[in-house]
Amino acid sequence: MSDCIAHYKRNPPIMNDLSKTWTEIQRLFKINCTILYENPEMVKNAIPISRNFQLFTKDAYIVSYAQFYHISHIASNDKDFFRVPWLSVWKPQSDIDV
C-alpha cells in the first residue's frame, strides 16, 4: 500500500485516471442515503474512546462518529471494534467456499 501511495505522490496526474473512483463517489449522491457530517465534538471524543477501548485513532474516530449519530451496528472485519460493548459488529464473510 505504501508503494502505491508513494507512486501517486511522485505522479499526481495519475489521479485523473481514477475514473471508477470518481464515478462511485458521484453515485453516493444519487442513491437514497444520508451523508453524515463530522464536527469537532467527534474528534474530541475520539481521544477518550481510544484510551478506554485501546483503539487506534482512526478506529476511535469511527466509534465516536457512531456514538454521536446513535449508530449501534457496523460492518467491519476489524476485530478491535468488538472491544466496544455497545457496538454490534457484523463481520462480512471474507472467504467463500467453492
MMTF fields as JSON, N, C-alpha, C and O atoms, coordinates in Angstrom:
{
  "mmtfVersion": "1.0.0",
  "mmtfProducer": "UNKNOWN",
  "numBonds": 391,
  "numAtoms": 392,
  "numGroups": 98,
  "numChains": 1,
  "numModels": 1,
  "chainsPerModel": [1],
  "groupsPerChain": [98],
  "chainIdList": ["A"],
  "bondAtomList": [4, 2, 8, 6, 12, 10, 16, 14, 20, 18, 24, 22, 28, 26, 32, 30, 36, 34, 40, 38, 44, 42, 48, 46, 52, 50, 56, 54, 60, 58, 64, 62, 68, 66, 72, 70, 76, 74, 80, 78, 84, 82, 88, 86, 92, 90, 96, 94, 100, 98, 104, 102, 108, 106, 112, 110, 116, 114, 120, 118, 124, 122, 128, 126, 132, 130, 136, 134, 140, 138, 144, 142, 148, 146, 152, 150, 156, 154, 160, 158, 164, 162, 168, 166, 172, 170, 176, 174, 180, 178, 184, 182, 188, 186, 192, 190, 196, 194, 200, 198, 204, 202, 208, 206, 212, 210, 216, 214, 220, 218, 224, 222, 228, 226, 232, 230, 236, 234, 240, 238, 244, 242, 248, 246, 252, 250, 256, 254, 260, 258, 264, 262, 268, 266, 272, 270, 276, 274, 280, 278, 284, 282, 288, 286, 292, 290, 296, 294, 300, 298, 304, 302, 308, 306, 312, 310, 316, 314, 320, 318, 324, 322, 328, 326, 332, 330, 336, 334, 340, 338, 344, 342, 348, 346, 352, 350, 356, 354, 360, 358, 364, 362, 368, 366, 372, 370, 376, 374, 380, 378, 384, 382, 388, 386],
  "bondOrderList": [1, 1, 1, 1, 1, 1, 1, 1, 1, 1, 1, 1, 1, 1, 1, 1, 1, 1, 1, 1, 1, 1, 1, 1, 1, 1, 1, 1, 1, 1, 1, 1, 1, 1, 1, 1, 1, 1, 1, 1, 1, 1, 1, 1, 1, 1, 1, 1, 1, 1, 1, 1, 1, 1, 1, 1, 1, 1, 1, 1, 1, 1, 1, 1, 1, 1, 1, 1, 1, 1, 1, 1, 1, 1, 1, 1, 1, 1, 1, 1, 1, 1, 1, 1, 1, 1, 1, 1, 1, 1, 1, 1, 1, 1, 1, 1, 1],
  "groupList": [{"groupName": "MET", "atomNameList": ["N", "CA", "C", "O"], "elementList": ["N", "C", "C", "O"], "formalChargeList": [0, 0, 0, 0], "bondAtomList": [1, 0, 2, 1, 3, 2], "bondOrderList": [1, 1, 2], "singleLetterCode": "M", "chemCompType": "L-PEPTIDE LINKING"}, {"groupName": "SER", "atomNameList": ["N", "CA", "C", "O"], "elementList": ["N", "C", "C", "O"], "formalChargeList": [0, 0, 0, 0], "bondAtomList": [1, 0, 2, 1, 3, 2], "bondOrderList": [1, 1, 2], "singleLetterCode": "S", "chemCompType": "L-PEPTIDE LINKING"}, {"groupName": "ASP", "atomNameList": ["N", "CA", "C", "O"], "elementList": ["N", "C", "C", "O"], "formalChargeList": [0, 0, 0, 0], "bondAtomList": [1, 0, 2, 1, 3, 2], "bondOrderList": [1, 1, 2], "singleLetterCode": "D", "chemCompType": "L-PEPTIDE LINKING"}, {"groupName": "CYS", "atomNameList": ["N", "CA", "C", "O"], "elementList": ["N", "C", "C", "O"], "formalChargeList": [0, 0, 0, 0], "bondAtomList": [1, 0, 2, 1, 3, 2], "bondOrderList": [1, 1, 2], "singleLetterCode": "C", "chemCompType": "L-PEPTIDE LINKING"}, {"groupName": "ILE", "atomNameList": ["N", "CA", "C", "O"], "elementList": ["N", "C", "C", "O"], "formalChargeList": [0, 0, 0, 0], "bondAtomList": [1, 0, 2, 1, 3, 2], "bondOrderList": [1, 1, 2], "singleLetterCode": "I", "chemCompType": "L-PEPTIDE LINKING"}, {"groupName": "ALA", "atomNameList": ["N", "CA", "C", "O"], "elementList": ["N", "C", "C", "O"], "formalChargeList": [0, 0, 0, 0], "bondAtomList": [1, 0, 2, 1, 3, 2], "bondOrderList": [1, 1, 2], "singleLetterCode": "A", "chemCompType": "L-PEPTIDE LINKING"}, {"groupName": "HIS", "atomNameList": ["N", "CA", "C", "O"], "elementList": ["N", "C", "C", "O"], "formalChargeList": [0, 0, 0, 0], "bondAtomList": [1, 0, 2, 1, 3, 2], "bondOrderList": [1, 1, 2], "singleLetterCode": "H", "chemCompType": "L-PEPTIDE LINKING"}, {"groupName": "TYR", "atomNameList": ["N", "CA", "C", "O"], "elementList": ["N", "C", "C", "O"], "formalChargeList": [0, 0, 0, 0], "bondAtomList": [1, 0, 2, 1, 3, 2], "bondOrderList": [1, 1, 2], "singleLetterCode": "Y", "chemCompType": "L-PEPTIDE LINKING"}, {"groupName": "LYS", "atomNameList": ["N", "CA", "C", "O"], "elementList": ["N", "C", "C", "O"], "formalChargeList": [0, 0, 0, 0], "bondAtomList": [1, 0, 2, 1, 3, 2], "bondOrderList": [1, 1, 2], "singleLetterCode": "K", "chemCompType": "L-PEPTIDE LINKING"}, {"groupName": "ARG", "atomNameList": ["N", "CA", "C", "O"], "elementList": ["N", "C", "C", "O"], "formalChargeList": [0, 0, 0, 0], "bondAtomList": [1, 0, 2, 1, 3, 2], "bondOrderList": [1, 1, 2], "singleLetterCode": "R", "chemCompType": "L-PEPTIDE LINKING"}, {"groupName": "ASN", "atomNameList": ["N", "CA", "C", "O"], "elementList": ["N", "C", "C", "O"], "formalChargeList": [0, 0, 0, 0], "bondAtomList": [1, 0, 2, 1, 3, 2], "bondOrderList": [1, 1, 2], "singleLetterCode": "N", "chemCompType": "L-PEPTIDE LINKING"}, {"groupName": "PRO", "atomNameList": ["N", "CA", "C", "O"], "elementList": ["N", "C", "C", "O"], "formalChargeList": [0, 0, 0, 0], "bondAtomList": [1, 0, 2, 1, 3, 2], "bondOrderList": [1, 1, 2], "singleLetterCode": "P", "chemCompType": "L-PEPTIDE LINKING"}, {"groupName": "LEU", "atomNameList": ["N", "CA", "C", "O"], "elementList": ["N", "C", "C", "O"], "formalChargeList": [0, 0, 0, 0], "bondAtomList": [1, 0, 2, 1, 3, 2], "bondOrderList": [1, 1, 2], "singleLetterCode": "L", "chemCompType": "L-PEPTIDE LINKING"}, {"groupName": "THR", "atomNameList": ["N", "CA", "C", "O"], "elementList": ["N", "C", "C", "O"], "formalChargeList": [0, 0, 0, 0], "bondAtomList": [1, 0, 2, 1, 3, 2], "bondOrderList": [1, 1, 2], "singleLetterCode": "T", "chemCompType": "L-PEPTIDE LINKING"}, {"groupName": "TRP", "atomNameList": ["N", "CA", "C", "O"], "elementList": ["N", "C", "C", "O"], "formalChargeList": [0, 0, 0, 0], "bondAtomList": [1, 0, 2, 1, 3, 2], "bondOrderList": [1, 1, 2], "singleLetterCode": "W", "chemCompType": "L-PEPTIDE LINKING"}, {"groupName": "GLU", "atomNameList": ["N", "CA", "C", "O"], "elementList": ["N", "C", "C", "O"], "formalChargeList": [0, 0, 0, 0], "bondAtomList": [1, 0, 2, 1, 3, 2], "bondOrderList": [1, 1, 2], "singleLetterCode": "E", "chemCompType": "L-PEPTIDE LINKING"}, {"groupName": "GLN", "atomNameList": ["N", "CA", "C", "O"], "elementList": ["N", "C", "C", "O"], "formalChargeList": [0, 0, 0, 0], "bondAtomList": [1, 0, 2, 1, 3, 2], "bondOrderList": [1, 1, 2], "singleLetterCode": "Q", "chemCompType": "L-PEPTIDE LINKING"}, {"groupName": "PHE", "atomNameList": ["N", "CA", "C", "O"], "elementList": ["N", "C", "C", "O"], "formalChargeList": [0, 0, 0, 0], "bondAtomList": [1, 0, 2, 1, 3, 2], "bondOrderList": [1, 1, 2], "singleLetterCode": "F", "chemCompType": "L-PEPTIDE LINKING"}, {"groupName": "VAL", "atomNameList": ["N", "CA", "C", "O"], "elementList": ["N", "C", "C", "O"], "formalChargeList": [0, 0, 0, 0], "bondAtomList": [1, 0, 2, 1, 3, 2], "bondOrderList": [1, 1, 2], "singleLetterCode": "V", "chemCompType": "L-PEPTIDE LINKING"}],
  "groupTypeList": [0, 1, 2, 3, 4, 5, 6, 7, 8, 9, 10, 11, 11, 4, 0, 10, 2, 12, 1, 8, 13, 14, 13, 15, 4, 16, 9, 12, 17, 8, 4, 10, 3, 13, 4, 12, 7, 15, 10, 11, 15, 0, 18, 8, 10, 5, 4, 11, 4, 1, 9, 10, 17, 16, 12, 17, 13, 8, 2, 5, 7, 4, 18, 1, 7, 5, 16, 17, 7, 6, 4, 1, 6, 4, 5, 1, 10, 2, 8, 2, 17, 17, 9, 18, 11, 14, 12, 1, 18, 14, 8, 11, 16, 1, 2, 4, 2, 18],
  "groupIdList": [1, 2, 3, 4, 5, 6, 7, 8, 9, 10, 11, 12, 13, 14, 15, 16, 17, 18, 19, 20, 21, 22, 23, 24, 25, 26, 27, 28, 29, 30, 31, 32, 33, 34, 35, 36, 37, 38, 39, 40, 41, 42, 43, 44, 45, 46, 47, 48, 49, 50, 51, 52, 53, 54, 55, 56, 57, 58, 59, 60, 61, 62, 63, 64, 65, 66, 67, 68, 69, 70, 71, 72, 73, 74, 75, 76, 77, 78, 79, 80, 81, 82, 83, 84, 85, 86, 87, 88, 89, 90, 91, 92, 93, 94, 95, 96, 97, 98],
  "secStructList": [7, 2, 2, 2, 2, 2, 2, 2, 2, 2, 7, 4, 4, 4, 4, 4, 4, 7, 2, 2, 2, 2, 2, 2, 2, 2, 2, 2, 6, 6, 1, 1, 7, 7, 7, 7, 7, 7, 7, 2, 2, 2, 2, 2, 2, 2, 2, 2, 2, 2, 2, 2, 2, 6, 7, 7, 2, 2, 2, 2, 2, 2, 2, 2, 2, 2, 2, 2, 6, 6, 7, 7, 3, 3, 3, 7, 1, 7, 4, 4, 4, 4, 4, 1, 6, 6, 7, 3, 3, 3, 7, 7, 7, 7, 7, 7, 7, 7],
  "xCoordList": [0.814, 0.0, 0.865, 0.573, 1.924, 2.767, 3.48, 3.739, 3.807, 4.409, 3.441, 3.834, 2.184, 1.156, 1.017, 0.969, 0.955, 0.832, 2.055, 1.92, 3.24, 4.469, 4.449, 4.874, 3.96, 3.878, 2.958, 3.284, 1.805, 0.888, 1.506, 1.324, 2.232, 2.868, 3.881, 4.024, 4.585, 5.572, 4.919, 5.518, 3.675, 2.987, 1.55, 0.62, 1.333, -0.027, -1.024, -2.202, -0.618, -1.611, -2.306, -3.351, -1.733, -2.368, -3.768, -4.658, -3.957, -5.265, -6.372, -7.515, -6.054, -7.06, -7.548, -8.607, -6.79, -7.169, -8.045, -8.435, -8.353, -9.15, -10.646, -11.401, -11.052, -12.433, -13.445, -14.52, -13.134, -14.088, -14.306, -15.436, -13.241, -13.362, -14.291, -15.197, -14.067, -14.88, -16.332, -17.246, -16.557, -17.915, -18.636, -19.801, -17.949, -18.567, -18.872, -19.903, -18.001, -18.267, -19.497, -20.331, -19.616, -20.786, -22.065, -23.125, -21.968, -23.141, -23.666, -24.873, -22.778, -23.209, -24.254, -25.172, -24.113, -25.031, -26.328, -27.266, -26.399, -27.605, -28.477, -29.649, -27.921, -28.715, -29.415, -29.064, -30.382, -31.17, -30.436, -30.709, -29.513, -28.791, -28.557, -28.72, -28.183, -27.91, -26.41, -25.757, -25.874, -24.465, -24.351, -24.975, -23.557, -23.36, -22.093, -21.073, -22.174, -21.049, -20.354, -20.957, -19.08, -18.291, -18.383, -18.81, -17.968, -17.897, -16.778, -16.307, -16.352, -15.237, -15.484, -14.538, -16.735, -17.044, -16.637, -16.141, -16.839, -16.464, -14.957, -14.496, -14.205, -12.739, -12.295, -11.453, -12.86, -12.506, -12.862, -12.087, -14.011, -14.446, -13.649, -13.649, -12.979, -12.181, -11.002, -10.543, -10.516, -9.358, -9.689, -8.99, -10.731, -11.037, -11.507, -11.267, -12.159, -12.574, -11.344, -11.312, -10.342, -9.105, -8.461, -8.013, -8.418, -7.801, -8.636, -8.092, -9.945, -10.816, -10.902, -11.003, -10.86, -11.045, -9.791, -9.836, -8.658, -7.373, -7.507, -7.177, -7.994, -8.2, -7.232, -6.849, -6.842, -6.084, -6.962, -8.188, -6.333, -7.051, -8.163, -9.279, -7.873, -8.891, -10.1, -11.242, -9.852, -10.954, -11.727, -12.953, -11.023, -11.683, -12.565, -13.643, -12.114, -12.912, -14.191, -15.259, -14.094, -15.277, -16.261, -17.466, -15.757, -16.613, -17.242, -18.424, -16.479, -17.01, -18.116, -19.141, -17.902, -18.889, -20.169, -21.267, -20.016, -21.173, -21.91, -23.139, -21.165, -21.774, -22.552, -23.679, -21.971, -22.615, -23.93, -24.911, -23.949, -25.135, -26.022, -26.948, -25.745, -26.546, -26.589, -27.634, -25.447, -25.303, -24.777, -23.723, -25.499, -25.087, -24.653, -24.259, -24.721, -24.31, -23.363, -23.641, -22.251, -21.346, -20.92, -20.992, -20.486, -19.91, -18.411, -17.971, -17.636, -16.186, -15.516, -16.038, -14.369, -13.542, -12.507, -11.679, -12.555, -11.615, -12.122, -13.137, -11.419, -11.826, -11.725, -12.334, -10.978, -10.811, -12.14, -12.309, -13.075, -14.362, -15.161, -16.071, -14.837, -15.535, -15.278, -15.998, -14.266, -13.959, -14.917, -14.902, -15.729, -16.687, -18.024, -18.7, -18.416, -19.563, -20.902, -21.753, -21.109, -22.404, -22.492, -23.529, -21.413, -21.369, -21.499, -20.697, -22.499, -22.658, -21.886, -22.108, -20.985, -20.125, -20.572, -20.631, -20.88, -21.261, -20.042, -19.557, -19.564, -18.343, -18.723, -19.32, -18.381, -18.673, -17.923, -16.817, -18.539, -17.892, -16.717, -16.886, -15.522, -14.333, -13.869, -13.221, -14.187, -13.778, -15.013, -15.908, -15.062, -16.196, -15.802, -14.825, -16.567, -16.3, -16.806, -17.928, -15.977, -16.356, -16.614, -16.948],
  "yCoordList": [-1.182, 0.0, 1.255, 2.202, 1.277, 2.469, 2.699, 3.846, 1.618, 1.78, 2.472, 3.319, 2.1, 2.699, 4.192, 5.017, 4.524, 5.928, 6.719, 7.832, 6.159, 6.837, 7.065, 8.116, 6.088, 6.228, 7.39, 8.186, 7.482, 8.594, 9.936, 10.927, 9.965, 11.217, 11.709, 12.911, 10.758, 11.13, 11.476, 12.16, 10.995, 11.173, 11.645, 10.9, 12.854, 13.317, 13.235, 12.991, 13.429, 13.354, 11.991, 11.884, 10.957, 9.634, 9.701, 8.948, 10.592, 10.721, 10.992, 10.591, 11.66, 11.947, 10.689, 10.705, 9.608, 8.356, 7.461, 6.376, 7.889, 7.069, 7.264, 7.631, 7.022, 7.307, 6.48, 6.986, 5.233, 4.419, 5.017, 5.061, 5.471, 6.085, 7.289, 7.413, 8.168, 9.385, 9.036, 9.674, 8.043, 7.616, 7.082, 7.406, 6.267, 5.703, 6.78, 6.718, 7.751, 8.847, 9.631, 10.004, 9.879, 10.592, 9.79, 10.365, 8.46, 7.602, 7.749, 7.657, 7.975, 8.139, 9.239, 9.13, 10.284, 11.403, 11.165, 11.952, 10.095, 9.791, 8.72, 8.587, 7.958, 6.906, 7.466, 8.539, 6.749, 7.204, 6.879, 5.861, 7.742, 7.557, 8.921, 9.963, 8.883, 10.118, 10.246, 9.313, 11.385, 11.667, 12.293, 13.317, 11.675, 12.189, 13.036, 12.673, 14.142, 15.061, 15.029, 14.706, 15.37, 15.386, 16.742, 17.734, 16.75, 18.004, 17.891, 16.786, 18.993, 18.967, 18.074, 17.512, 17.936, 17.093, 15.64, 14.967, 15.16, 13.787, 13.585, 12.565, 14.55, 14.451, 14.451, 13.646, 15.353, 15.442, 14.15, 13.691, 13.562, 12.338, 11.11, 10.101, 11.181, 10.045, 9.769, 8.631, 10.791, 10.616, 9.684, 8.688, 9.967, 9.027, 7.66, 6.642, 7.632, 6.347, 5.513, 4.312, 6.139, 5.435, 4.858, 3.711, 5.642, 5.192, 4.118, 3.122, 4.313, 3.38, 2.002, 0.988, 1.971, 0.7, 0.238, -0.709, 0.922, 0.579, 0.472, -0.552, 1.547, 1.596, 2.578, 3.578, 2.285, 3.25, 4.475, 4.395, 5.588, 6.85, 6.762, 7.216, 6.188, 6.093, 5.286, 5.675, 4.167, 3.346, 4.078, 3.989, 4.792, 5.558, 6.645, 6.939, 7.227, 8.241, 7.622, 8.229, 6.427, 5.729, 5.46, 5.655, 5.018, 4.753, 6.048, 6.065, 7.118, 8.411, 8.879, 9.397, 8.695, 9.039, 8.246, 8.802, 6.938, 6.071, 6.518, 6.578, 6.826, 7.26, 8.553, 8.677, 9.5, 10.801, 10.658, 11.329, 9.778, 9.594, 8.437, 8.042, 7.897, 6.803, 5.59, 4.968, 5.276, 4.096, 2.975, 3.114, 1.878, 0.795, -0.464, -1.448, -0.446, -1.59, -1.107, -0.125, -1.805, -1.51, -2.83, -3.887, -2.759, -3.915, -3.68, -2.655, -4.631, -4.48, -5.828, -6.689, -6.001, -7.176, -6.889, -7.744, -5.698, -5.298, -5.793, -5.312, -6.743, -7.349, -6.375, -6.607, -5.3, -4.333, -3.709, -3.343, -3.588, -2.983, -3.831, -3.319, -5.111, -5.972, -5.541, -5.96, -4.713, -4.225, -3.117, -2.72, -2.632, -1.573, -2.26, -2.722, -2.334, -3.16, -2.756, -3.618, -1.499, -1.056, -1.102, -0.768, -1.513, -1.548, -2.987, -3.844, -3.255, -4.574, -4.584, -3.74, -5.536, -5.609, -6.784, -7.924, -6.493, -7.507, -7.748, -6.847, -8.962, -9.306, -9.867, -10.94, -9.148, -9.671, -10.986, -11.189, -11.844, -13.118, -12.811, -12.222, -13.218, -12.887, -14.046, -13.82, -15.267, -16.426, -17.132, -17.488, -17.329, -18.005, -19.426, -19.663, -20.371, -21.777, -22.101, -21.749, -22.765, -23.147, -24.622, -25.157],
  "zCoordList": [0.0, 0.0, 0.0, -0.73, 0.808, 0.863, -0.463, -0.828, -1.199, -2.52, -3.473, -4.275, -3.37, -4.215, -3.911, -4.823, -2.637, -2.233, -2.682, -3.191, -2.5, -2.93, -4.442, -4.922, -5.178, -6.642, -7.021, -7.903, -6.35, -6.611, -6.241, -6.948, -5.14, -4.709, -5.743, -5.962, -6.379, -7.398, -8.736, -9.566, -8.944, -10.23, -10.01, -10.319, -9.489, -9.182, -10.333, -10.071, -11.62, -12.696, -12.814, -13.456, -12.201, -12.223, -11.613, -12.009, -10.663, -10.011, -11.018, -10.799, -12.11, -13.128, -13.836, -14.463, -13.744, -14.403, -13.531, -13.963, -12.335, -11.433, -11.699, -10.798, -12.906, -13.305, -12.514, -12.19, -12.196, -11.44, -10.051, -9.563, -9.423, -8.098, -8.144, -7.32, -9.1, -9.19, -9.511, -8.988, -10.355, -10.694, -9.462, -9.234, -8.668, -7.468, -6.432, -5.763, -6.296, -5.36, -5.816, -4.991, -7.105, -7.625, -7.404, -7.158, -7.49, -7.255, -5.839, -5.615, -4.879, -3.493, -3.351, -2.538, -4.131, -4.027, -4.783, -4.659, -5.563, -6.338, -5.692, -6.042, -4.757, -4.114, -2.886, -2.395, -2.405, -1.264, 0.036, 0.673, 0.423, 1.676, 2.309, 1.674, 3.539, 4.272, 4.467, 4.933, 4.117, 4.342, 5.733, 6.012, 6.597, 7.943, 7.972, 7.386, 8.646, 8.681, 10.041, 11.065, 10.015, 11.237, 11.917, 11.327, 13.173, 13.906, 14.944, 15.217, 15.516, 16.468, 17.685, 18.235, 18.109, 19.266, 19.005, 19.909, 17.797, 17.456, 17.571, 18.083, 17.097, 17.159, 18.621, 19.019, 19.413, 20.829, 21.566, 22.405, 21.269, 21.954, 21.528, 22.233, 20.397, 19.937, 20.873, 20.968, 21.555, 22.446, 23.61, 23.795, 24.405, 25.486, 24.974, 25.624, 23.837, 23.263, 22.922, 23.191, 22.336, 22.006, 23.26, 23.265, 24.303, 25.563, 26.259, 26.737, 26.319, 27.034, 26.38, 27.07, 25.045, 24.338, 23.604, 22.818, 23.868, 23.25, 21.715, 21.116, 21.112, 19.667, 19.019, 19.626, 17.788, 17.011, 16.782, 16.855, 16.509, 16.351, 15.319, 15.571, 14.17, 13.106, 13.581, 13.337, 14.257, 14.756, 15.849, 15.908, 16.706, 17.762, 17.153, 17.67, 16.076, 15.404, 14.845, 14.932, 14.276, 13.755, 14.898, 14.736, 16.044, 17.201, 17.703, 18.048, 17.746, 18.173, 17.231, 17.673, 15.95, 14.928, 15.168, 15.159, 15.384, 15.634, 16.894, 16.914, 17.929, 19.18, 18.989, 19.47, 18.304, 18.094, 17.334, 17.653, 16.323, 15.489, 15.956, 15.248, 17.135, 17.704, 16.773, 16.585, 16.205, 15.356, 16.244, 16.865, 16.304, 17.196, 16.442, 17.068, 15.115, 14.297, 13.201, 12.513, 13.051, 11.941, 11.298, 11.924, 10.067, 9.37, 9.259, 8.739, 9.748, 9.717, 9.927, 10.635, 9.313, 9.571, 10.656, 10.97, 11.221, 12.268, 13.622, 14.125, 14.199, 15.476, 16.642, 17.686, 16.488, 17.574, 18.0, 19.163, 17.072, 17.407, 18.396, 19.048, 18.517, 19.473, 20.918, 21.824, 21.14, 22.489, 22.943, 24.108, 22.042, 22.372, 22.684, 21.764, 23.957, 24.347, 23.751, 23.53, 23.49, 22.971, 21.45, 20.879, 20.792, 19.333, 18.842, 19.213, 18.015, 17.41, 16.097, 15.228, 15.962, 14.78, 13.917, 14.378, 12.68, 11.704, 10.832, 10.147, 10.868, 10.135, 8.77, 8.686, 7.697, 6.357, 6.122, 6.622, 5.369, 5.047, 4.125, 3.058, 4.555, 3.784, 2.903, 1.881, 3.28, 2.49, 1.961, 2.728, 0.68, 0.061, -0.267, -0.977, 0.254, -0.049, -1.444, -1.809, -2.209, -3.568, -3.615, -4.672]
}
